[in-house]
Amino acid sequence: MSKFTAIVLAAGKGERMNSAQPKVLQDLLGKSLIFYVLRELLSLKKYIKKIVVVIGYQAKTVEKEVKSYFPKNSNIEFVRQPKLNGTAKAVEAALKRAKQDNLLVVCGDAPLITAASLGKLISFYLSQERPGAFLTAVVKRENSLGTVLYDPQGNPKKIIEKIEIGSAASIFQEINSGIYCFQRKALLKNLPEIKPNPRKKEYFLTDLIDLFYQQGEPLSSYRLADSYEIEGINSQEDLVLARKVMRQRIVNGFIQHQVRIIDAETVFIEQGVSIGKNTTIYPFTFIEKGVIIGRNCSLGPFLHLRQGTRIGDDTEVGNFLEINRCRVGNKVKIKHFGYLGDTVVEDKVNIGAGTVVANFDGKKKWKTKISQGSFIGSDTILVAPVKVGKNSRTGAGSVVTKDVKANTVVLGVPARLLKKTKDSRKR
């Protein structure tokens, strides 16, 4: 089996993003753009032996973030592009580390590309006796990618950038993805032949299509059915579209694994969320990265689960709630509006409408614990740090500023002990 070095182009600034952050680090549902690209490449172990990431703008920041995603992966290496002068020079810089005979070049700002499509391109390239192959797709909407021109025999002969097409843009529909397979020896021979673009003064990798064609060795093109996969992120508008596509993929993935989502158009789930089977999610629920949810739960509508939150099995978390950095146990009911932050909620707790955990004193955030079997009355304010003992109750409207012992009832402002019984739930 032929092995590849994958070259990921991640050196650019992305001026059209209007952001100080490098383009490949723009957030897409809880992860940066480059995370998705590398994740797909790492799943292609059958073909890819090593990944070389070309960095430039804010190089240390990009390298640090990539390593945070894949801290133990020795197959990812980094090389700096000395001068940000085009994609051809970026690939040239990577060749020092890319020693395999075959190369896969991928843009770091193409988060929607899938391992399946990359695998199809690789297989297609290996079946051809040509120096390279690249992905294309037919697009009928406005985009900023270059258009592929073919000769009468169907050989790709040139890539025309959007600015060169002008008013005739509507007749050109097949776009270049910027994702290529190449023979390494063919690149070594032809990269030095690329001349700087007269307008931008940069060296474009797309010029290779014309170079190989003029030499009588045209590349092959492989057309994808799903054009969204190959569209890079060059503007905030592109990022909005990518967010919509990725969100739908995530939601569909959970639906296929027995999670019941009432309205896929209004549920937002970031990357890296775990949801157990037979859980139901109602509209306008937002679940941030890293949240873990058990089986047979009911979530929403109008719910915000933030990072660091874990929800146990058979738990109901309902309307107009924000839960932040909390550990919620099994068979818990938090069915109506409120805020919980930095709180441990043990099993079989019932939290009434309007409950607020006041976890921030202006300088520090404090922790709260609500023990098993407790009942928190409506409009209770728990002023952290505070602990509510097992099988205790708070009266409606109570402001709890001190620990509540097990099997007791407290009420008032501030909350005071009312009585103590074997089981405070019995009146």
C-alpha positions in Angstrom: 0.0 0.0 0.0 1.4 3.4 -1.0 1.9 5.8 1.9 1.4 9.5 1.9 2.6 12.6 3.7 -0.3 14.9 4.3 0.6 18.6 4.0 -1.8 20.9 5.8 -1.6 24.6 4.7 -2.2 26.7 7.9 0.2 29.6 7.5 -2.2 32.3 6.3 -3.7 35.2 8.2 -7.1 35.3 6.6 -7.5 39.0 6.1 -11.1 38.7 4.9 -12.1 37.2 8.2 -11.6 40.6 9.8 -10.2 38.9 12.9 -6.9 39.2 14.8 -7.1 35.4 15.3 -5.4 33.2 12.6 -8.0 31.9 10.2 -7.4 28.2 10.9 -8.2 28.9 14.6 -11.6 30.4 14.0 -14.2 28.6 16.2 -16.6 26.2 14.6 -19.0 24.7 17.2 -16.4 24.5 19.9 -13.3 23.5 17.9 -11.1 25.4 15.6 -11.2 24.9 11.8 -7.9 23.0 11.7 -9.1 20.5 14.3 -11.7 19.0 11.9 -9.1 18.8 9.1 -6.6 17.0 11.2 -9.2 14.7 12.8 -10.2 13.4 9.3 -6.6 13.0 8.2 -5.7 11.0 11.4 -8.4 8.6 10.6 -6.8 7.7 7.3 -4.1 5.5 8.8 -4.4 3.2 5.9 -2.8 5.8 3.6 -1.2 8.6 5.7 2.1 8.0 7.5 2.8 11.6 8.6 1.2 15.0 8.7 3.2 18.2 8.2 1.4 21.4 9.2 2.7 24.5 7.5 2.5 27.5 9.9 3.3 31.1 9.6 1.0 33.8 10.9 1.0 33.5 14.7 2.9 30.2 14.3 3.4 29.5 18.0 -0.3 30.1 18.7 -1.4 27.7 16.0 1.1 25.0 17.0 0.1 25.3 20.6 -3.6 24.8 19.8 -3.0 21.9 17.5 -0.9 20.2 20.2 -3.7 20.8 22.7 -6.1 18.8 20.5 -3.6 16.0 19.8 -1.1 16.0 22.6 0.3 12.5 22.2 0.3 12.2 18.4 3.9 12.0 17.1 2.7 11.8 13.5 2.0 15.6 13.4 5.0 17.8 12.6 5.3 21.5 12.0 7.3 23.6 9.6 7.3 27.4 9.3 6.8 29.2 6.0 9.5 31.8 6.1 7.6 34.4 4.1 3.8 34.4 3.6 4.0 34.5 -0.2 1.6 31.9 -1.4 0.4 28.3 -1.3 3.1 27.1 -3.6 5.9 28.3 -1.3 4.0 26.8 1.6 4.1 23.4 0.0 7.8 24.0 -0.9 8.6 24.6 2.7 6.8 21.3 3.7 8.8 19.2 1.2 11.8 19.2 3.6 9.8 17.1 6.0 7.6 15.2 3.5 9.7 12.2 2.4 7.0 9.9 1.1 6.7 9.4 -2.6 3.1 10.6 -2.6 1.7 13.7 -1.1 -1.8 14.8 -0.1 -2.2 18.6 0.2 -5.1 19.9 2.2 -6.1 23.4 3.3 -6.3 24.0 7.0 -9.5 26.1 6.6 -11.6 23.3 5.0 -13.3 21.8 8.1 -16.2 20.2 6.2 -14.0 17.8 4.2 -14.5 14.2 5.3 -12.1 11.2 5.5 -14.4 9.3 3.1 -13.9 12.0 0.4 -10.2 12.2 1.0 -10.0 8.4 0.7 -11.9 8.6 -2.6 -9.4 11.1 -4.0 -6.4 9.0 -2.9 -7.8 5.8 -4.4 -8.7 7.7 -7.6 -5.2 9.2 -7.8 -3.5 5.8 -7.3 -5.6 4.3 -10.1 -4.4 7.0 -12.5 -1.0 7.1 -14.2 -0.7 10.9 -13.8 1.5 13.2 -11.7 -1.5 14.3 -9.6 -5.2 14.6 -9.0 -7.4 17.1 -7.2 -10.9 17.4 -5.9 -13.6 19.5 -7.5 -17.4 20.1 -7.1 -20.1 21.8 -9.0 -21.4 24.9 -7.2 -24.4 27.0 -8.2 -24.1 29.6 -5.4 -21.8 32.5 -4.9 -18.3 31.4 -3.8 -14.7 32.7 -3.8 -12.9 29.6 -5.2 -11.2 29.2 -8.5 -13.0 27.6 -11.5 -11.7 24.6 -13.4 -11.3 24.9 -17.2 -11.1 21.7 -19.3 -10.0 20.9 -22.8 -12.3 19.1 -25.3 -10.9 15.8 -24.1 -11.9 16.5 -20.5 -8.4 17.2 -19.2 -8.1 20.0 -16.6 -6.0 22.7 -18.2 -6.2 25.7 -15.9 -7.7 27.3 -12.8 -9.2 30.7 -13.2 -9.7 32.8 -10.1 -13.0 34.5 -9.5 -11.5 38.0 -10.1 -10.4 36.9 -13.6 -13.8 35.6 -14.6 -15.6 38.8 -14.2 -19.2 39.1 -15.5 -19.0 35.7 -17.1 -18.8 34.0 -13.6 -22.3 32.4 -13.9 -21.3 30.1 -16.7 -18.4 28.5 -14.7 -19.6 26.2 -12.0 -17.0 23.6 -11.3 -14.7 24.8 -8.6 -11.2 23.8 -7.4 -11.1 22.5 -3.8 -7.4 23.2 -3.1 -7.1 19.6 -2.1 -4.5 17.6 -4.2 -2.6 14.4 -4.5 0.9 14.7 -6.1 3.9 12.6 -6.9 6.6 14.1 -4.8 9.2 14.0 -7.6 6.7 15.8 -9.9 6.3 18.6 -7.3 10.1 19.0 -6.8 10.4 19.4 -10.6 7.6 21.9 -11.1 7.3 24.1 -8.0 10.4 26.1 -9.0 8.7 26.9 -12.3 5.8 28.8 -10.7 6.0 32.5 -11.2 4.5 35.1 -8.8 1.0 36.3 -9.6 1.3 39.7 -11.2 -1.5 41.1 -9.1 -0.8 39.6 -5.7 2.9 38.9 -6.1 2.3 35.5 -4.5 3.1 32.0 -5.8 -0.1 30.0 -6.3 -0.2 26.2 -6.2 -3.1 26.3 -8.7 -0.7 27.3 -11.4 0.5 23.7 -11.4 -2.6 22.6 -13.3 -1.5 24.8 -16.2 2.1 23.8 -15.9 1.4 20.1 -16.0 -1.0 20.6 -18.9 1.5 22.5 -21.0 4.0 19.7 -20.4 1.6 17.1 -21.8 1.0 15.5 -18.4 -2.3 16.8 -17.2 -3.6 16.2 -13.8 -6.8 14.3 -13.1 -9.9 15.8 -11.3 -12.3 13.9 -9.1 -15.7 15.6 -8.7 -17.5 15.3 -5.4 -21.3 15.3 -5.2 -21.4 17.3 -2.0 -19.9 20.7 -2.8 -20.1 21.9 0.8 -17.2 19.6 1.7 -14.6 21.5 -0.3 -15.6 25.0 0.5 -12.9 26.8 2.5 -13.6 29.5 5.1 -12.5 32.9 3.8 -15.0 35.2 5.4 -17.4 35.4 8.3 -20.2 34.6 5.9 -18.5 31.4 4.9 -18.1 30.6 8.6 -21.9 31.0 9.2 -22.6 28.5 6.3 -20.0 26.0 7.7 -21.5 26.3 11.1 -24.9 25.4 9.7 -23.6 22.4 7.8 -21.5 21.1 10.7 -24.3 21.6 13.2 -26.6 19.5 11.0 -24.0 16.8 10.8 -23.6 16.6 14.6 -27.4 16.6 15.1 -27.9 13.8 12.5 -25.1 11.8 14.2 -27.0 11.8 17.5 -30.3 11.0 15.8 -28.7 7.9 14.3 -27.6 6.8 17.8 -31.1 6.8 19.3 -31.2 10.4 20.6 -34.6 11.9 20.0 -34.3 15.5 18.7 -37.7 17.2 18.3 -36.5 20.0 15.9 -33.1 19.6 14.3 -33.2 23.2 13.0 -33.3 24.8 16.5 -31.0 22.5 18.5 -27.3 23.5 18.8 -24.8 20.9 19.9 -21.1 21.7 19.8 -18.3 19.2 19.0 -17.2 16.9 21.8 -20.6 16.3 23.4 -21.7 12.9 24.7 -25.5 12.1 24.9 -26.9 8.7 26.0 -29.5 6.7 24.2 -33.3 7.5 24.5 -32.7 11.1 25.6 -35.1 13.6 24.2 -34.0 17.2 23.3 -36.6 19.9 22.8 -36.2 23.0 20.6 -33.8 25.9 21.4 -31.4 23.8 23.4 -27.7 24.8 23.3 -25.2 22.2 24.5 -21.5 23.3 24.7 -18.4 21.2 24.0 -17.5 18.7 26.7 -21.0 18.3 28.2 -21.9 14.7 29.1 -25.5 13.6 29.3 -26.8 10.2 30.4 -29.6 8.0 29.1 -33.3 8.6 29.2 -33.1 12.3 29.9 -35.4 15.1 28.9 -33.7 18.4 27.9 -35.3 21.8 27.1 -36.8 23.6 25.5 -34.8 26.9 25.9 -31.9 25.3 27.8 -28.2 26.2 27.9 -25.8 23.5 29.1 -22.4 25.0 29.4 -18.9 23.4 29.5 -18.0 21.2 32.4 -21.5 20.0 33.0 -22.5 16.3 33.5 -26.1 15.1 33.6 -26.9 11.6 34.9 -29.5 9.1 33.8 -33.3 9.6 33.9 -33.0 13.3 34.6 -35.3 16.1 33.5 -33.7 19.5 32.8 -36.4 21.8 31.4 -37.4 25.3 30.3 -35.3 28.5 30.4 -32.3 27.1 32.4 -28.6 27.7 32.3 -26.4 25.1 33.9 -22.7 25.8 34.1 -19.9 23.5 35.4 -22.3 21.3 37.3 -22.5 17.6 38.1 -26.2 16.6 38.1 -27.1 13.1 39.3 -29.7 10.5 38.3 -33.5 11.0 38.5 -33.1 14.8 39.2 -35.8 17.2 38.2 -34.9 20.8 37.3 -37.9 21.6 35.2 -38.3 25.4 35.2 -36.3 28.6 34.8 -33.2 29.2 36.9 -29.4 29.2 37.0 -27.0 26.6 38.5 -23.3 27.2 38.5 -20.4 25.2 40.1 -22.9 22.9 41.8 -23.1 19.2 42.6 -26.7 17.9 42.5 -27.0 14.4 43.9 -29.6 11.8 42.9 -33.4 12.3 43.3 -33.2 16.0 43.9 -36.1 18.2 42.9 -35.3 21.9 42.2 -38.2 24.3 42.0 -38.8 27.1 39.5 -36.7 30.2 39.8 -33.9 28.7 41.8 -30.6 30.5 41.5 -27.2 29.5 42.7 -25.3 32.7 43.5 -21.8 31.3 43.0 -19.8 34.5 42.4 -19.0 37.0 45.1 -17.3 39.5 42.8 -13.9 38.0 43.1 -14.2 34.2 43.2 -16.6 31.5 42.2 -17.7 29.2 45.0 -19.1 25.7 45.0 -22.5 24.4 46.1 -23.7 20.9 47.0 -27.3 19.7 47.1 -27.4 16.3 48.6 -29.6 13.3 47.7 -33.3 13.5 48.0 -33.4 17.2 48.8 -36.2 19.5 47.7 -35.4 23.1 46.7 -38.4 25.3 46.9 -39.3 27.8 44.1 -37.4 31.1 44.0 -34.7 29.8 46.4 -31.3 31.6 46.2 -28.4 29.4 47.3 -25.5 31.8 48.2 -22.3 29.8 47.7 -20.4 28.3 49.3 -23.2 26.3 50.8 -24.2 22.6 51.3 -27.8 21.3 51.5 -27.9 18.1 53.5 -29.6 14.9 52.5 -33.4 14.8 52.4 -33.7 18.5 53.3 -36.1 21.2 52.1 -36.0 24.9 51.5 -39.2 27.0 51.6 -40.2 29.1 48.6 -38.3 32.4 48.3 -35.6 31.4 50.8 -32.2 32.9 50.7 -29.8 30.2 52.0 -26.5 31.6 53.2 -25.4 28.8 55.6 -25.2 25.0 55.3 -28.5 23.1 55.8 -28.3 19.9 57.8 -29.7 16.6 56.7 -33.5 16.0 57.2 -34.3 19.7 58.0 -36.5 22.4 56.6 -35.3 26.0 56.3 -37.2 29.0 55.1 -37.1 32.8 55.1 -34.6 35.6 54.3 -32.1 34.6 55.4 -33.2 31.0 55.7 -33.7 29.7 59.2 -34.3 26.2 60.6 -38.0 25.4 60.8 -37.9 21.8 62.1 -36.1 18.5 61.9 -37.7 15.2 61.2 -36.7 11.7 60.2 -37.7 12.6 56.7 -38.3 16.3 56.0 -40.5 15.5 53.0 -43.2 14.3 55.3 -45.4 17.0 56.8 
